[in-house]
Amino acid sequence: MARGNPLIERLGRRLACHQALHDPKREPRNQLRWLPILRSWQTQRLESSFEHFLHDPQRRAAAQFFLTDVYGDRDFSRRDANVAKVLPMMQRLLPAAVLATVADGIELGAVTHALDLRMAEELQRIAPARKRLDTALYAKAYRGIGHERLRDHQIDLIAGVGVGLARAVRTPGVAMLLRLSRGPAKASGLGELQGFLERGFAAFAALGDGKAFVADIESAERKTSRRLFSGDPDPFR
């Protein structure tokens, strides 16, 4: 990894963190039976929360991108231990602002997965015999693990990814640079990162006011988090 470039070093650290968190040998909580149940339940919850966005023709693509790529706990590293070595190539092809958005996306995935592992561990502790998750049990585990500041940071990163993509769409030349970087990125093992950027760029290009869309999501998620921590019986309303 190139030395002396804070952004490239940050990308490398985030990818390494991703690899460690998703490796079942290094992180045995990946084998907890509650983890896939939790992920499935959260996906359904988010789809329900995003229903009004998904029915809005102008916002549908961006909402779907958030559900699958931003909230989706994607393993950007693809378990490639050498991926950090080709990050300087991305620096040559893409603007720093776009790479910063990639770094936010990778960090968001790492934070999300780390919190999910803790949630799965807490669910195993408080409900070892349960097989189904509901709002009350989810909220109990959510409060049980705490980490209010980390939850706030998770939402900060969600907003950061969205705002970064909204800005990229308005930056002259970015669309061309993404097309030019497609081949080298795929050949270098960065196809997943490239795909993330291309899907996000396409989704936000079809969106009118990207920052307003992101602000709506950020506001809703912060309210939901506060309700969960306060013990509100209907946190997802």
Secondary structure, 3 states (H helix, E strand, C coil): CCCCCHHHHHHHHHHHHHHHHHCCCCCHHHHCCHHHHHHHHHHHHHHHHCHHHHCCCCCHHHHHHHHHHHCCCCCCCCCCCCHHHHHHHHHHHCCHHHHHHHHHHHHHHHHHHHHHHHHHHHHHHHCCCCCCCCHHHHHHHHHHHCCHHHHHHHHHHHHHHHHHHHHHHCCCCHHHHHHHHHHHHHHCCCHHHHHHHHHHHHHHHCCCCHHHHHHHHHHHHHHHHHHHHHCCCCCCC
